[in-house]
Amino acid sequence: MRRGLPTRSDAPTSYALLPGYDLGGECMHHHAEGQDPQTATPPVGGVSPARGAAEHLLARARWSASRAAGPGGQHKDKTDTRAELTVSLASLEGMAPALAERLAESLGLHTRPLRITRQRERSLARNQAAAAERLGELVAAALALPLPRRPTRPSRSQREARLNEKVQRGAVKRLRRVVEVD
């Protein structure tokens, strides 16, 4: 702890203060268990599954602040404006198990906590908002369903090349046979 400065380990205490993140009490645990988050209907209030999951994580994540690097003069040297958001596996508690597992796998929370840092702005609140926005982007990407693979047929030249290769390979094997002399 630096002398004379309060610690910011749990800042902000109210996540509703972050622009664009109205918690409104709607989280992903309102969805039926085992339901796919992309096809699930949003809870009452119209919160999308990705946003609801991001808000759930924001409410349970750990915030910290420190002095930012780079230019900025005296203001930078005296204030904690660098925001760091840490999301751990414990932050997934209270979510539907299928959704929590999918997020943990996609975000790599089984091996390490997710750390998002922002220090571009001169204000801690703006850096926290940017970190929260980045978390929303990561959650949306993690919940996006992968496009189904569309099987492609081999072209005519590919089929002919494969058959020619098989004929040549068969010829080589025929030459290796032991010839029986009568």
C-alpha positions in Angstrom: 0.0 0.0 0.0 1.3 3.4 -0.9 1.5 6.0 1.8 -1.5 8.4 1.8 -3.4 6.7 -1.0 -6.3 4.4 -0.5 -6.1 0.9 -2.0 -8.3 0.3 -5.1 -8.4 -3.5 -5.0 -12.2 -3.6 -5.2 -12.9 -0.5 -7.3 -15.4 0.2 -8.5 -17.8 -1.0 -5.8 -20.8 -0.4 -8.1 -20.5 -1.8 -11.5 -23.6 0.1 -12.6 -21.3 3.2 -12.6 -19.5 1.8 -15.6 -20.9 3.3 -18.8 -22.9 0.8 -20.8 -23.2 -1.8 -18.1 -26.5 -1.7 -16.3 -26.6 -4.8 -14.3 -30.4 -4.8 -13.7 -30.3 -8.1 -11.9 -30.4 -10.1 -15.2 -27.8 -12.8 -15.3 -27.3 -16.0 -17.2 -28.5 -18.3 -14.4 -32.1 -17.3 -15.6 -31.7 -19.6 -18.6 -32.7 -23.2 -18.5 -29.9 -25.6 -17.8 -28.4 -27.2 -20.9 -29.9 -24.6 -23.2 -27.6 -23.3 -25.9 -26.8 -19.6 -25.1 -27.0 -18.6 -28.7 -30.5 -20.0 -29.4 -31.8 -19.4 -25.9 -34.4 -16.7 -25.5 -33.1 -13.7 -23.6 -34.4 -13.3 -20.1 -37.2 -10.8 -19.4 -35.7 -7.3 -19.9 -34.1 -8.2 -23.2 -30.5 -8.8 -22.0 -28.6 -10.9 -24.5 -26.9 -14.1 -23.3 -23.4 -12.6 -24.0 -24.2 -9.4 -22.2 -25.8 -11.2 -19.3 -22.7 -13.4 -19.0 -20.4 -10.4 -19.2 -22.4 -8.6 -16.5 -22.3 -11.7 -14.3 -18.5 -11.9 -14.6 -18.1 -8.2 -14.0 -20.1 -8.4 -10.8 -17.8 -11.2 -9.5 -14.5 -10.1 -11.0 -11.7 -8.4 -9.1 -10.6 -4.8 -10.0 -7.3 -3.2 -9.2 -5.7 0.0 -10.1 -2.0 1.1 -10.4 0.1 3.8 -11.9 0.1 3.7 -15.7 3.2 3.7 -17.8 4.2 6.1 -20.5 3.9 9.9 -20.9 1.5 11.9 -18.8 3.6 14.1 -16.5 2.8 14.8 -12.9 -0.8 13.5 -13.2 0.4 10.1 -14.3 3.0 10.0 -11.5 0.5 10.7 -8.7 -2.7 8.9 -9.6 -3.6 5.3 -10.2 -5.2 5.3 -13.6 -4.3 1.9 -15.0 -7.2 -0.5 -14.6 -6.8 -4.2 -14.2 -9.8 -6.6 -14.3 -9.1 -10.2 -13.2 -11.7 -12.9 -13.9 -11.1 -16.3 -12.2 -12.9 -19.6 -12.4 -14.8 -18.8 -9.2 -16.4 -15.9 -11.1 -18.5 -18.4 -13.0 -20.4 -19.6 -9.9 -24.1 -19.1 -10.3 -24.2 -19.5 -14.1 -25.8 -22.5 -15.9 -23.2 -25.3 -15.8 -23.1 -25.7 -19.6 -22.5 -22.0 -20.1 -20.0 -21.8 -17.3 -18.0 -24.7 -18.8 -18.1 -23.2 -22.3 -16.8 -19.9 -21.0 -14.1 -21.5 -18.8 -12.9 -23.5 -21.8 -13.0 -20.6 -24.3 -11.4 -18.1 -21.9 -8.8 -20.6 -20.5 -10.0 -20.1 -16.9 -9.1 -23.7 -16.0 -5.4 -23.0 -16.4 -5.1 -19.3 -15.3 -7.3 -16.3 -14.5 -8.1 -13.9 -17.3 -6.4 -10.5 -16.8 -7.5 -7.4 -18.8 -5.6 -4.2 -18.4 -6.2 -0.8 -19.8 -4.1 2.3 -19.3 -4.6 4.4 -22.5 -6.9 7.0 -20.9 -6.0 9.5 -18.2 -9.0 8.5 -16.1 -9.4 5.4 -14.1 -13.1 5.3 -14.8 -12.6 5.4 -18.6 -10.0 2.7 -18.4 -12.3 0.5 -16.3 -15.1 1.0 -18.9 -12.6 0.0 -21.6 -11.7 -3.1 -19.7 -15.3 -4.0 -19.1 -16.0 -3.5 -22.8 -13.1 -5.8 -23.7 -14.5 -8.4 -21.4 -17.9 -8.1 -23.2 -16.1 -8.7 -26.5 -14.2 -11.7 -25.2 -17.4 -13.2 -23.7 -19.3 -12.6 -27.0 -16.6 -14.3 -29.0 -16.5 -17.2 -26.5 -20.2 -17.8 -26.8 -20.4 -17.4 -30.5 -21.2 -20.8 -32.1 -18.5 -22.0 -34.5 -19.7 -22.2 -38.1 -20.7 -25.8 -39.0 -18.2 -27.5 -41.3 -19.6 -27.9 -44.8 -18.0 -31.0 -46.3 -16.5 -30.4 -49.7 -16.3 -33.0 -52.4 -12.9 -33.7 -54.0 -12.5 -32.3 -57.5 -12.2 -34.5 -60.5 -8.4 -33.8 -60.8 -8.0 -34.6 -57.1 -9.8 -38.0 -57.5 -7.7 -38.8 -60.6 -4.5 -37.9 -58.8 -5.4 -40.1 -55.9 -6.2 -43.0 -58.2 -2.9 -42.5 -60.1 -1.0 -42.5 -56.8 -2.7 -45.7 -55.8 -1.8 -47.4 -59.2 1.9 -46.3 -58.8 2.0 -47.5 -55.2 0.5 -50.8 -56.2 3.2 -51.1 -59.0 6.0 -50.5 -56.5 4.6 -53.1 -54.2 4.2 -55.6 -57.1 7.9 -55.1 -57.9 8.8 -56.0 -54.3 7.2 -59.3 -54.4 9.3 -62.4 -54.3 9.2 -64.2 -57.6 8.8 -67.9 -57.2 10.9 -69.8 -59.7 9.6 -73.3 -60.7 
